[in-house]
Amino acid sequence: MGDLLALMGDAVDGVSGVAKVGAKTAAELLRINGHLEHVISNSDKVTGQVGANLRKGIKMARLSRKLVSFKTDMPLGVTWKMLLRNQHVIPCSNHPPAKPGAFNL
């Protein structure tokens, strides 16, 4: 999904993508090439205006890919063990812990 959004952009999140590459074109490029880096490395084989736009937009495509990616290396302050049922997790210091049994899952 991130590679698709990197190519076509995401107006809701303010991600530009490659100019004049929409959902259908982006999906076709990914179907043929597999993922964004292959699309970029094979951009010289794409003909016409799409190829020209793709070659001009390589830097933007890579930036857009970073912008639509989730950060997975951020410390959360909780461990998987803390998330087990019946464990008391205090998400932040200005909220008191939930009472035992408050959430019967």
C-alpha positions as CSV (number, residue, x, y, z in Angstrom):
1,M,0.0,0.0,0.0
2,G,2.9,2.4,0.8
3,D,4.4,1.9,-2.6
4,L,1.1,2.7,-4.3
5,L,0.6,5.9,-2.3
6,A,4.2,6.9,-2.9
7,L,3.5,6.8,-6.7
8,M,0.0,8.2,-6.8
9,G,0.2,10.5,-3.8
10,D,-2.3,10.9,-1.0
11,A,-4.1,14.3,-1.0
12,V,-5.7,13.7,2.5
13,D,-2.3,13.4,4.1
14,G,-0.6,16.0,1.8
15,V,1.7,13.5,0.1
16,S,2.5,14.6,-3.5
17,G,3.6,11.3,-5.2
18,V,4.7,11.4,-8.8
19,A,3.0,14.1,-10.9
20,K,0.2,12.8,-13.2
21,V,0.4,9.2,-11.9
22,G,-2.9,8.1,-10.6
23,A,-4.2,4.9,-9.0
24,K,-4.5,2.9,-12.2
25,T,-1.1,3.8,-13.5
26,A,0.6,3.3,-10.1
27,A,-1.1,-0.1,-9.7
28,E,0.0,-1.2,-13.2
29,L,3.6,-0.1,-12.6
30,L,3.7,-2.1,-9.3
31,R,2.0,-5.1,-10.9
32,I,4.8,-5.2,-13.5
33,N,7.7,-4.3,-11.2
34,G,6.7,-5.6,-7.8
35,H,7.7,-2.7,-5.6
36,L,8.7,1.0,-5.7
37,E,12.5,0.5,-6.0
38,H,12.0,-1.8,-9.0
39,V,9.7,0.8,-10.6
40,I,12.4,3.4,-10.1
41,S,15.2,1.2,-11.4
42,N,13.1,0.3,-14.5
43,S,11.9,3.8,-15.1
44,D,14.0,4.1,-18.2
45,K,11.9,1.3,-19.8
46,V,8.6,3.2,-19.2
47,T,7.7,5.1,-22.4
48,G,5.7,8.3,-23.1
49,Q,4.6,11.0,-20.7
50,V,4.3,8.5,-17.8
51,G,7.9,7.5,-18.2
52,A,9.0,11.1,-18.3
53,N,7.0,12.0,-15.2
54,L,8.3,9.0,-13.4
55,R,11.9,9.8,-14.1
56,K,11.4,13.4,-13.1
57,G,9.6,12.3,-9.9
58,I,12.0,9.7,-8.5
59,K,13.1,11.9,-5.6
60,M,9.5,12.8,-4.8
61,A,8.5,9.1,-5.0
62,R,11.1,8.2,-2.4
63,L,10.2,11.0,-0.2
64,S,6.5,10.2,-0.5
65,R,7.3,6.6,0.5
66,K,8.9,7.8,3.7
67,L,6.0,10.0,4.4
68,V,3.4,7.2,4.1
69,S,5.4,4.7,6.2
70,F,4.7,3.9,9.8
71,K,7.5,4.4,12.3
72,T,8.1,1.1,14.0
73,D,11.1,1.9,16.1
74,M,9.6,4.3,18.6
75,P,9.7,3.5,22.3
76,L,6.1,3.2,23.6
77,G,6.9,2.9,27.3
78,V,5.0,-0.5,27.6
79,T,6.1,-4.0,26.9
80,W,4.1,-6.9,25.5
81,K,4.0,-8.4,29.0
82,M,2.4,-5.2,30.3
83,L,-0.4,-5.5,27.7
84,L,-1.4,-9.0,28.9
85,R,-4.9,-9.2,30.4
86,N,-5.3,-8.2,34.0
87,Q,-2.1,-6.2,33.9
88,H,-2.2,-2.6,35.1
89,V,-0.8,-0.3,32.5
90,I,-0.7,3.4,33.1
91,P,-0.6,5.0,29.7
92,C,0.6,8.4,30.9
93,S,1.2,10.0,34.3
94,N,-1.8,12.3,34.4
95,H,-4.4,9.5,34.1
96,P,-5.0,7.2,37.1
97,P,-4.8,3.4,36.4
98,A,-8.1,1.6,35.6
99,K,-9.7,-0.2,38.5
100,P,-9.3,-4.0,38.5
101,G,-12.2,-5.6,36.6
102,A,-13.1,-2.3,34.9
103,F,-12.6,-3.9,31.5
104,N,-14.0,-7.3,31.3
105,L,-12.7,-8.6,28.0
